Amino acid sequence: MAFSSLFRRKSTTTILQQGGDGDHTELHKVLTVRDLTFFGIAAIIGGGTFSAIGNACFSGGPGVVILYIICAIACGFTAMCYAEFASRVPISGSAYTYAYVSFGELFAWIIGWALIMEYSIGNIYIAFSWSGYFTNLLETFQIHLPEWLTINYQSAHSAFLENKAGEGFNAWQTAPMVGNLKIIFDMPAVVINLLITYLVYRGTKESRNISNFMVMIKLVIIVLVIVVGAFYVDIDNWTPFMPNGFKGVMGGVSAVFFAYIGFDAVSTLAEESKNPQRDLPRGMIYSLLVCTVVYIILALVITGMVSYTLLGVSDPLAEIFALKGVKWMLFIVSIAAVVAMTSVMLVFQMGQPRIWMTMSRDGLMPKKFSEIHPKYKTPGFATIVTGLVVGIPIFFTDENFVLDFTSIGTLFAFVLVCGGVLMLSPQSEAEIAERKINGKFKIPYINSKFIFPLLVVVSALLIQYLFPTFFADTFDFSADNMTTNSTMIIFFILCIVMAVLSFLKNLSLIPLLGLISCCYLLTGMAVSNWKWFGVWLLIGLVFYFIYGYKNSKLNTNK
């Protein structure tokens, strides 16, 4: 096995000939820019809006709006990189396909494997969250499900071992038994996964109509939350603006970033778009803009209604109205949460099968994954497998474990996409002119030769001025700090290396800023996250070398 063969690349010409850009594609081309924008909003506004925003506000106070702007800028750079790839390579596969073009096969496999963490494993977390809100909604109608049908086995067992009173402990005590096994599982989470899998299996058009309807509902309800909440805002709650300093604001980075996960899922729908090279970039960027505005206004409203110290809960939108005694809004917020979670699951459940379909076309996955249903025109087998990958772990895992997986896998994908744009060969003037004529997206080129090194120097000086002990603390190599500081030190080295390369190679500024900003967000990941991520990648590499490498369409030695 030649080492160079691990980095064999597919040309954009080859990819376009194999599918997606011509009339011969087997998938239904029914999606417009409005549909793609709605799919993006559907994927973004979900768990991050109805859950993570509370922890972010609790950490940073009203100043968390600054972090939403920072993450929006980072995701905006990344979205433009996705848009550049989508314009050049308008087929399904998302970051996997983009990595195949720019980095080669091994990196493409790694990113395809990592994307399972965002789409499939991420949906496990959303299913658990959906179940919690749905159960609360049933309670408002006096419908009570047994505790052993509303919680996962792992959480119930942990609550019992810790003797922690509540739903988990009660579930363990009251659960029926088959032999020596207690029957405990999250039934609503299992059922919603089955329903979403069936809907995605049936077809894109049906999924599109339902997704658009749910997006309209949740946007209307979120606007209602903002309007009603505005009447209860006390501007004194906005003082101090950053009660825990800027470090406290940055402490909510994981929660805020989770709120933006999803816009990239739009890029998996290229082959079902009527005009992917024009509409995909617009759909991603429009959805990101809409959601950023919503997040900033929503954060200001909820931190204005109550003190930020009361927002460290899993259901902050319900909590603020409960504290203000606006009981009728509790019902509406529960409905909005259920709708939002459903639409997120729908988009992610559509994305994963299409990535597997593309990997199967390349020979890296079994051929069965690229089979298109003759009637519904969807990747039927891959959709069923996705349903199983999401559904089976629901029975034995818990929310915290899968949430850690989701963020690190997504950020890893973002880094490779931004890096891929930096490595793309420049197009000819004729190709650039053709893209302009047809309204296709072209990422603006800004020479980073002097700008980026200057940004690095200015940022270092500002940090030293604002946080005098930051660098001293970071370079503290004592036993307790060595592990946590190592990622930040690696980030410093990366900044220096990229500053030198930008000066020597005249790199494009926008993808470079996207790469650096996403790498910075990765420094906030816990050591345990990196360990599990490493184990996951190792399993993927074993599969690649056993099956994918020798069955690849680019393997000329077969």
Salt bridges, closest charged atoms under 4 A:
ASP35 OD2 - ARG208 NH1 3.77
GLU84 OE2 - ARG88 NE 3.00
GLU84 OE1 - ARG435 NH2 3.26
GLU105 OE2 - ARG8 NH2 2.82
GLU139 OE2 - HIS144 ND1 2.89
GLU271 OE2 - ARG361 NH1 2.64
GLU272 OE2 - ARG354 NH2 2.87
ASP279 OD1 - ARG278 NE 2.75
ASP362 OD1 - LYS10 NZ 2.46
GLU371 OE1 - LYS368 NZ 3.30
GLU434 OE2 - LYS440 NZ 2.97
